[in-house]
Amino acid sequence: MQICDHKDGPVEKWREGVMTQMRISAITDAHQICIFEQWCEPGLGAPTHHHAVEEVLEVMAGRAEIWVGEDRRTVEPNQSVLIPAGARHGFRNVGDDILHVRATVASPIFEGSYDDAREQSRRWVPQF
């Protein structure tokens, strides 16, 4: 059994006002999932993008507007959204405090392609 201690894990700046901590991924020997957390300042989050695999977004603290296709909903702590593989989606902080979300992606390596050409497509590859 492997125990992962997250309290000292690195936190990366993915974009202005958005900090990310990878928790479970290929680097922790996961084969089918990637779990990461993000902290987003008010008004910020993840622009419209898609993944080749399913994702679950869970709001841990704060309030998020999450969209999947044209469907937009406000999501609060202890609520999750299941995002189908290939679905265009995104989220943003609609509260006054920091939004804390946990994402689980059905792949050990995070890959996302963004609709906005100014956003860099992201492929998070662990440093082995």
C-alpha contacts under 8 A as a table, 3 or more apart, distances in Angstrom:
res1	aa1	res2	aa2	distance
4	C	23	R	7.89
4	C	28	T	7.65
5	D	8	D	7.09
5	D	9	G	7.54
6	H	9	G	5.05
6	H	23	R	6.44
9	G	21	Q	6.88
9	G	22	M	7.65
9	G	23	R	7.56
10	P	21	Q	6.19
10	P	22	M	7.73
11	V	19	M	6.32
11	V	20	T	5.38
11	V	21	Q	4.62
11	V	22	M	7.66
12	E	19	M	5.52
12	E	20	T	5.12
12	E	21	Q	6.33
13	K	16	E	6.98
13	K	17	G	7.67
13	K	18	V	5.97
13	K	19	M	4.55
13	K	20	T	6.25
14	W	18	V	5.83
14	W	19	M	5.93
14	W	20	T	6.47
15	R	18	V	5.34
15	R	19	M	7.40
17	G	39	W	7.99
17	G	40	C	5.75
17	G	41	E	5.32
17	G	44	L	6.59
18	V	38	Q	6.62
18	V	39	W	5.71
18	V	40	C	4.60
18	V	41	E	6.69
18	V	44	L	7.10
18	V	45	G	6.52
19	M	38	Q	5.49
19	M	39	W	5.26
19	M	40	C	6.66
20	T	36	F	6.88
20	T	37	E	5.63
20	T	38	Q	4.44
20	T	39	W	6.61
21	Q	36	F	5.54
21	Q	37	E	5.30
21	Q	38	Q	6.51
22	M	25	S	7.08
22	M	34	C	7.70
22	M	35	I	6.33
22	M	36	F	4.30
22	M	37	E	6.57
23	R	34	C	7.53
23	R	35	I	5.47
23	R	36	F	5.16
23	R	37	E	7.40
24	I	27	I	7.40
24	I	28	T	5.83
24	I	30	A	6.62
24	I	33	I	7.26
24	I	34	C	5.25
24	I	35	I	4.93
24	I	36	F	6.89
24	I	108	P	7.75
25	S	28	T	5.45
25	S	29	D	6.62
25	S	30	A	5.15
25	S	31	H	7.62
25	S	33	I	6.25
25	S	34	C	4.38
25	S	35	I	6.54
25	S	107	S	7.95
25	S	108	P	4.59
25	S	109	I	6.23
25	S	126	P	7.94
26	A	29	D	4.87
26	A	30	A	4.82
26	A	31	H	6.29
26	A	34	C	7.40
26	A	108	P	4.74
26	A	109	I	6.13
26	A	126	P	6.76
27	I	30	A	7.17
27	I	126	P	5.53
27	I	127	Q	7.38
27	I	128	F	6.96
30	A	33	I	6.12
30	A	34	C	7.31
30	A	108	P	5.74
31	H	107	S	7.14
31	H	108	P	5.49
32	Q	106	A	5.64
32	Q	107	S	4.66
32	Q	108	P	5.13
33	I	104	T	6.74
33	I	105	V	5.59
33	I	106	A	4.53
33	I	107	S	4.41
33	I	108	P	4.49
33	I	109	I	7.68
34	C	103	A	7.99
34	C	104	T	5.63
34	C	105	V	5.14
34	C	106	A	6.52
34	C	107	S	5.72
34	C	108	P	4.61
34	C	109	I	6.29
34	C	110	F	6.69
35	I	102	R	7.08
35	I	103	A	5.62
35	I	104	T	4.43
35	I	105	V	6.45
36	F	102	R	5.77
36	F	103	A	5.41
36	F	104	T	6.66
37	E	100	H	7.07
37	E	101	V	5.61
37	E	102	R	4.33
37	E	103	A	6.15
38	Q	99	L	7.83
38	Q	100	H	5.68
38	Q	101	V	5.35
38	Q	102	R	6.47
39	W	98	I	6.25
39	W	99	L	5.51
39	W	100	H	4.62
39	W	101	V	6.68
40	C	43	G	7.99
40	C	44	L	5.70
40	C	45	G	5.61
40	C	92	R	7.81
40	C	93	N	6.53
40	C	98	I	5.56
40	C	99	L	5.03
40	C	100	H	6.59
41	E	44	L	5.56
41	E	45	G	7.64
41	E	93	N	6.76
41	E	97	D	7.04
41	E	98	I	4.99
41	E	99	L	6.49
42	P	92	R	7.85
42	P	93	N	5.09
42	P	94	V	6.29
42	P	95	G	6.03
42	P	96	D	5.71
42	P	97	D	6.31
42	P	98	I	6.24
42	P	99	L	7.25
43	G	92	R	5.91
43	G	93	N	4.94
43	G	94	V	5.86
43	G	95	G	7.69
44	L	92	R	5.05
44	L	93	N	5.46
45	G	90	G	7.64
45	G	91	F	5.50
45	G	92	R	4.12
45	G	93	N	6.04
46	A	49	H	7.84
46	A	90	G	5.26
46	A	91	F	5.30
46	A	92	R	6.29
47	P	89	H	7.76
47	P	90	G	5.17
47	P	91	F	6.61
47	P	92	R	7.77
47	P	114	Y	7.00
47	P	115	D	7.76
47	P	116	D	7.62
48	T	88	R	6.13
48	T	89	H	5.03
48	T	90	G	4.49
48	T	91	F	7.64
48	T	114	Y	5.92
48	T	115	D	5.80
48	T	116	D	7.47
49	H	88	R	5.32
49	H	89	H	5.54
49	H	90	G	6.24
49	H	112	G	6.33
49	H	113	S	5.32
49	H	114	Y	4.07
49	H	115	D	5.67
50	H	85	A	7.71
50	H	86	G	5.52
50	H	87	A	5.70
50	H	88	R	4.80
50	H	89	H	6.23
50	H	112	G	5.70
50	H	113	S	5.60
50	H	114	Y	6.70
51	H	54	E	7.24
51	H	55	E	7.96
51	H	85	A	6.14
51	H	86	G	5.36
51	H	87	A	7.30
51	H	111	E	6.31
51	H	112	G	5.16
51	H	113	S	6.76
52	A	85	A	5.22
52	A	86	G	5.05
52	A	111	E	7.99
53	V	84	P	7.14
53	V	85	A	4.17
53	V	86	G	6.56
53	V	105	V	6.80
53	V	106	A	5.60
53	V	107	S	6.95
54	E	82	L	7.36
54	E	83	I	5.71
54	E	84	P	4.85
54	E	85	A	4.28
54	E	86	G	7.65
54	E	105	V	6.01
54	E	106	A	5.60
55	E	82	L	6.06
55	E	83	I	5.10
55	E	84	P	6.76
55	E	85	A	7.25
55	E	103	A	6.79
55	E	104	T	5.49
55	E	105	V	4.41
55	E	106	A	6.35
56	V	80	S	6.57
56	V	81	V	5.62
56	V	82	L	4.62
56	V	83	I	6.00
56	V	103	A	5.61
56	V	104	T	5.15
56	V	105	V	6.63
57	L	80	S	5.43
57	L	81	V	5.26
57	L	82	L	6.69
57	L	83	I	7.72
57	L	101	V	6.72
57	L	102	R	5.91
57	L	103	A	4.63
57	L	104	T	6.70
58	E	77	P	7.54
58	E	78	N	6.89
58	E	79	Q	5.83
58	E	80	S	4.15
58	E	81	V	6.52
58	E	101	V	5.53
58	E	102	R	5.15
58	E	103	A	6.31
59	V	62	G	7.13
59	V	63	R	7.29
59	V	64	A	7.23
59	V	75	V	6.79
59	V	76	E	5.81
59	V	77	P	4.77
59	V	78	N	6.10
59	V	79	Q	5.93
59	V	80	S	6.41
59	V	99	L	7.64
59	V	100	H	6.21
59	V	101	V	4.53
59	V	102	R	6.49
60	M	76	E	7.75
60	M	77	P	4.88
60	M	78	N	6.23
60	M	99	L	7.75
60	M	100	H	5.28
60	M	101	V	5.28
60	M	102	R	6.77
61	A	76	E	7.19
61	A	77	P	5.17
61	A	98	I	7.59
61	A	99	L	5.70
61	A	100	H	4.98
61	A	101	V	7.05
62	G	76	E	6.45
62	G	77	P	6.58
62	G	93	N	7.46
62	G	95	G	6.15
62	G	96	D	7.98
62	G	97	D	6.24
62	G	98	I	6.25
62	G	99	L	4.54
62	G	100	H	6.42
63	R	74	T	6.84
63	R	75	V	5.91
63	R	76	E	4.94
63	R	77	P	7.19
63	R	93	N	6.00
63	R	94	V	5.67
63	R	95	G	5.25
63	R	99	L	6.29
64	A	74	T	5.62
64	A	75	V	5.23
64	A	76	E	6.57
64	A	91	F	6.37
64	A	92	R	5.49
64	A	93	N	4.67
64	A	94	V	5.40
64	A	95	G	7.21
64	A	99	L	6.97
65	E	72	R	6.63
65	E	73	R	5.56
65	E	74	T	4.48
65	E	75	V	6.16
65	E	91	F	5.42
65	E	92	R	5.43
65	E	93	N	6.47
65	E	94	V	6.19
66	I	72	R	5.74
66	I	73	R	5.56
66	I	74	T	6.36
66	I	75	V	6.84
66	I	89	H	7.35
66	I	90	G	5.86
66	I	91	F	4.25
66	I	92	R	6.73
67	W	70	E	6.65
67	W	71	D	5.44
67	W	72	R	4.25
67	W	73	R	6.38
67	W	89	H	5.25
67	W	90	G	5.55
67	W	91	F	6.20
68	V	71	D	5.40
68	V	72	R	6.68
68	V	83	I	6.94
68	V	87	A	6.55
68	V	88	R	5.85
68	V	89	H	4.32
68	V	90	G	6.94
69	G	87	A	6.65
69	G	88	R	5.37
69	G	89	H	5.98
75	V	79	Q	6.20
75	V	80	S	7.45
76	E	79	Q	5.75
83	I	87	A	6.61
83	I	89	H	7.60
84	P	87	A	5.54
93	N	98	I	7.51
93	N	99	L	5.67
95	G	98	I	7.59
95	G	99	L	7.42
105	V	108	P	7.60
105	V	110	F	7.14
107	S	110	F	6.70
109	I	123	R	7.32
109	I	124	W	6.06
109	I	125	V	6.06
109	I	126	P	7.69
110	F	122	R	7.63
110	F	123	R	5.69
110	F	124	W	5.08
110	F	125	V	7.31
111	E	121	S	7.72
111	E	122	R	5.66
111	E	123	R	4.36
111	E	124	W	6.36
112	G	121	S	5.89
112	G	122	R	5.31
112	G	123	R	6.51
113	S	120	Q	7.84
113	S	121	S	4.74
113	S	122	R	6.64
114	Y	117	A	6.97
114	Y	119	E	6.20
114	Y	120	Q	7.20
114	Y	121	S	5.91
115	D	119	E	7.82
116	D	119	E	5.50
117	A	120	Q	7.22
